[in-house]
Amino acid sequence: MASRTFLQSLSSWERLNFLMTNRIPRRWATLFMGRFSRVRNPLVRELSFFIWKRFADDLKLEDADQDEFESLHDCFTRRLKPGLRPIDPDPAVLVSPCDSVVGAAGPVAGQQVFQAKGFPYELTELFGDEVSHEKYRDGLFVTLRLKSSMYHRFHAPCDGKVRAVTYISGDTWNVNPIALKRIEKLFCKNERALIEMDLSGTEHSIALVPVAAILVASIQLCFLDYPLDLKYLGPNRIECNETFRKGDEMGFFQQGSTIVLFAPRGYQLCDNLKEGGYIKMGEALLRRL
């Protein structure tokens, strides 16, 4: 009954969007899209671009560092022209790791976080058993959603070091606002990676949680030789020792998806942050008190 009431409350387009992107074989659709997006055939490419642009009217390819793309995958993972994303130089500021729409953001209530109003989840459910979550108790979180039309690479929010990545296999629900208001604990169900970064010159760390979604479940980190995707069979905890400067590239999604960023106590949201608003990679996100 609750499901029926929810669907009835949506517009016709929202109902169609929810059904088409969730009530299908999500795993197989995602695996198919992963292969299809790499097809290097001019006819397939042009038809795909035509359909994509019909659903993404804010697609801006003039910012890309190349004029032509051989496949959808090349376009999804495009780089930007140098200098288009200035990095806030203030050492007290954590910058946005990506171009995105700001979702739910605010204090972590103990260990409770909200994916949308009335839809809480616990840090333990998102982080799993292999990552310490206590340091983020009563801290701050920001949800950053990358639309399919956006630049899909993400970058270091600060100077720091990554010592390990934890991969958690899961589902591929859509992560758009319609699904976030319908599927409880969605981020805790989906394919995701947990990247903890020790902040240079402090005893603090932050956590980036890239969450995959339908048609997307592939997270490529630039310091790993293999993608973290539905076919990954390696260890859940991947040890590494990578140093980043603020703004350095960390990885990319195949398509749009979501990154949830966590900071410990002692930070506040920057004034420019507004739920539903846009933020670009390199702009101020959180500030140390």
C-alpha atoms as one frame of an Amber mdcrd trajectory, in Angstrom:
protein
   0.000   0.000   0.000   2.818   2.419   0.918   4.543   1.687  -2.393   1.337
   2.307  -4.321   0.694   5.585  -2.456   4.236   6.757  -3.175   3.965   6.048
  -6.897   0.564   7.759  -7.093   2.095  10.899  -5.553   4.621  11.196  -8.370
   4.112  12.835 -11.735   3.753  10.599 -14.792   7.381  11.272 -15.767   8.652
  10.500 -12.244   6.700   7.221 -12.132   8.104   6.223 -15.520  11.620   7.194
 -14.431  11.388   5.153 -11.225   9.967   2.078 -12.936  12.340   2.170 -15.922
  15.490   2.639 -13.823  14.688   0.354 -10.899  12.108  -2.293 -11.844  14.366
  -3.902 -14.427  17.184  -6.496 -14.095  19.578  -3.878 -12.682  22.727  -6.022
 -12.654  22.380  -7.198 -16.243  21.422  -3.734 -17.494  24.528  -2.345 -15.802
  26.842  -5.015 -17.227  25.344  -4.469 -20.690  25.816  -0.699 -20.464  29.425
  -1.174 -19.421  30.105  -3.061 -22.661  27.848  -1.033 -24.920  29.356   2.295
 -23.847  32.763   1.151 -25.130  31.571   0.271 -28.650  33.687   2.285 -31.113
  31.292   2.443 -34.020  30.391   5.867 -35.486  26.715   4.963 -36.037  26.293
   3.548 -32.516  28.129   6.539 -31.061  26.046   9.178 -32.859  22.734   7.455
 -32.094  23.737   7.099 -28.427  24.719  10.759 -28.221  21.409  11.805 -29.813
  19.371   9.828 -27.264  21.555  10.953 -24.350  21.185  14.631 -25.233  17.406
  14.247 -25.359  17.456  13.324 -21.664  20.373  15.551 -20.596  19.749  19.030
 -21.958  22.488  20.483 -19.722  25.276  18.431 -21.320  28.209  20.777 -22.017
  31.013  19.204 -24.015  32.739  22.460 -24.878  34.523  22.219 -21.499  36.164
  18.922 -22.484  39.845  18.812 -23.402  39.033  17.024 -26.673  36.671  17.805
 -29.528  35.644  14.286 -30.563  34.884  11.044 -28.735  35.150   7.542 -30.144
  32.580   6.054 -27.743  30.097   6.901 -25.006  32.641   5.733 -22.431  35.194
   8.230 -23.734  32.632  11.001 -23.290  31.473   9.875 -19.835  35.068   9.804
 -18.572  36.233  12.966 -20.350  38.781  15.303 -18.829  38.320  19.061 -18.678
  40.440  21.753 -20.250  43.211  22.831 -17.863  42.311  25.666 -15.498  38.514
  25.355 -15.719  38.164  24.288 -12.085  40.193  26.610  -9.802  41.004  24.966
  -6.460  40.259  26.978  -3.291  43.735  27.470  -1.793  42.652  28.011   1.842
  44.274  25.171   3.865  41.325  25.245   6.304  38.889  24.442   3.482  37.923
  21.029   2.121  36.867  21.471  -1.490  34.210  19.604  -3.425  35.762  16.504
  -5.011  33.465  16.702  -8.046  30.928  18.655 -10.052  27.596  17.765  -8.500
  24.159  18.600  -7.181  24.193  18.943  -3.395  21.931  16.421  -1.689  21.309
  15.894   2.009  24.009  17.512   4.172  24.517  18.400   7.822  25.517  16.964
  11.195  25.902  13.257  11.797  23.517  12.623  14.724  25.590  10.191  16.732
  26.034   7.630  13.968  22.849   8.459  12.082  22.855  10.068   8.625  19.971
  10.970   6.304  19.887  10.091   2.599  16.646  12.104   2.352  14.086  13.486
   4.795  12.706  10.625   6.882  15.166   8.064   5.474  18.026   7.577   7.944
  20.886   5.088   7.896  23.711   4.261  10.301  27.419   4.757   9.649  27.956
   1.109  10.555  25.612   0.055   7.732  27.389   2.205   5.151  30.984   1.573
   6.260  30.713  -2.149   6.987  32.921  -3.966   9.468  36.384  -3.200   8.111
  36.468   0.592   8.504  36.428   2.543  11.772  33.374   4.793  11.881  33.712
   6.148  15.425  35.889   9.087  14.318  32.935  10.444  12.300  30.431  10.228
  15.179  28.752  13.644  15.556  30.737  14.893  12.583  29.481  16.285   9.272
  28.380  14.733   5.988  27.613  16.012   2.494  25.935  14.051  -0.300  27.113
  14.968  -3.812  25.169  13.607  -6.806  26.831  13.526 -10.216  24.231  13.747
 -12.983  24.878  11.752 -16.158  25.620  14.967 -18.072  28.305  16.104 -15.640
  32.065  15.752 -15.520  32.527  12.295 -13.943  36.023  12.458 -12.472  36.568
  13.142  -8.771  39.497  14.748  -7.004  41.170  15.056  -3.592  39.321  17.527
  -1.299  42.558  18.293   0.578  46.228  17.401   0.934  46.515  13.944   2.421
  47.343  10.283   2.154  45.175   7.261   1.304  46.386   4.105   3.042  43.553
   1.727   2.102  40.375   1.374   0.058  37.491  -0.827   1.169  35.248  -2.237
  -1.555  31.712  -3.380  -0.702  29.780  -5.261  -3.356  26.086  -4.566  -3.638
  23.059  -3.668  -5.750  22.716  -0.989  -8.427  19.609   0.992  -7.500  19.247
   4.378  -9.146  20.497   7.138  -6.803  18.333   9.994  -8.099  16.042  11.923
  -5.683  12.996   9.867  -6.678  14.647   6.615  -5.567  16.221   8.180  -2.457
  12.720   9.019  -1.199  11.501   5.484  -1.863  14.286   2.976  -1.145  15.349
   2.891   2.505  19.086   2.787   3.208  19.780   2.879  -0.516  23.453   3.866
  -0.208  23.976   0.950   2.169  22.558  -1.465  -0.417  24.540  -0.300  -3.457
  28.000  -1.095  -4.769  30.481   1.298  -3.160  34.055   2.009  -2.142  35.277
   3.629   1.084  38.343   5.831   0.761  39.801   7.229   3.974  42.258  10.100
   3.637  44.578  11.222   6.434  44.805  15.030   6.317  48.328  16.369   6.020
  49.585  18.179   9.124  46.728  16.977  11.350  45.572  13.884  13.205  42.238
  13.984  11.398  40.934  11.984   8.479  37.992  12.297   6.128  36.089   9.583
   4.292  34.914   9.599   0.684  32.295   7.010  -0.215  31.744   6.777  -3.993
  28.430   4.937  -4.470  27.743   3.243  -7.795  24.295   3.035  -9.393  22.381
   1.417 -12.221  24.323   1.565 -15.518  27.319   2.854 -13.543  28.654   0.176
 -11.168  32.280   0.756 -12.054  34.560   2.910  -9.920  38.045   3.344 -11.364
  40.632   4.733  -8.954  43.729   6.175 -10.605  46.025   4.453  -8.097  44.596
   0.964  -8.706  45.273  -1.078 -11.850  41.735  -2.509 -12.037  38.190  -1.147
 -11.718  35.982  -1.871  -8.716  32.843  -3.202 -10.381  30.307  -6.030 -10.454
  32.955  -8.411 -11.830  35.615  -7.567  -9.242  36.698 -10.665  -7.262  39.677
  -9.320  -5.324  40.059  -8.532  -1.604  37.564  -6.232   0.097  40.310  -4.214
   1.766  42.996  -2.998  -0.623  46.121  -1.631   1.037  47.860   1.317  -0.619
  50.027   4.316   0.224  49.087   7.185  -2.082  49.771  10.871  -1.405  47.523
  13.566  -2.917  47.571  17.314  -3.157  44.279  19.163  -3.010  42.657  18.917
  -6.450  44.645  15.887  -7.670  42.548  13.406  -9.627  41.533  10.306  -7.655
  39.275   8.405 -10.053  36.080   8.389 -12.080  32.663   6.810 -12.547  31.508
   5.366 -15.868  28.417   7.571 -15.645  26.857   9.823 -13.038  26.535   8.597
  -9.467  27.056   9.822  -5.883  29.851  10.587  -3.431  29.118  10.938   0.285
  31.853  12.827   2.142  32.328  12.570   5.920  34.399  14.825   8.176  34.982
  14.579  11.949  33.834  17.134  14.537  35.445  20.528  14.115  34.166  21.360
  10.622  31.227  23.395   9.361  29.390  23.590   6.037  30.506  26.479   3.853
  28.007  29.283   3.239  27.765  28.588  -0.494  26.345  25.105   0.123  22.604
  24.714  -0.526  20.634  21.495  -0.894  19.562  21.146  -4.517  22.171  23.668
  -5.618  25.148  23.035  -7.888  28.768  22.980  -6.808  31.864  22.547  -8.952
  34.989  20.582  -8.212  37.456  22.776  -6.320  34.860  25.061  -4.702  34.701
  25.376  -0.909  32.701  22.576   0.738  33.643  22.361   4.435  35.717  24.668
   6.645  37.740  23.760   9.713  36.649  25.714  12.799
